[in-house]
């Protein structure tokens, strides 16, 4: 985000900040707060001397706006510099809050991604284990079938041996 140049201060370099956020609105707000905070730190005298001229909220040619700012200027009197410092301190606190919020969201996102990767890896392992168990079950079923077939052959052989023994006994008599 780049703050537009003040018309009377064309020599000021543009302020660029880079932020990452969870939602677009929060990201824009964080970028704006960081840029304003950076600007106020770089140009404290200009901010103290011309706070309304630097950050006009409404068109300066609007007579109602001019009346309000002049009226507030008369009310503030000697407190203008202190007011600007308080506003700057508030923006600084808000900026640090946004940074902490941004960091915590980054940490939370990182932890969530880590848990997701772990869960995904475990699901893959479970699927592989289920495939292995299925394969082992098929091998066991095939062996059980082979055993049943062999038992049938043994029973058949026992039956044949019994018949042969009976024939041998008969012939021996």
Secondary structure, DSSP 8 states (H G I E B T S, - for coil): -B----TT-TTS---B-----SSHHHHHHHHHHHHHHHHHHH-HHHHHH-HHHHS-SS-TT-HHHHHHHHHHHHHHGGGHHHHHHHHHHHHHHHHHHHHHHHHHHHHHHHHHHHHHHHHHHHHHHHHHHHHHHHHHHHHHHHHHHHHHHHHHHHHHHHHHHHHHHHHHHHHH-
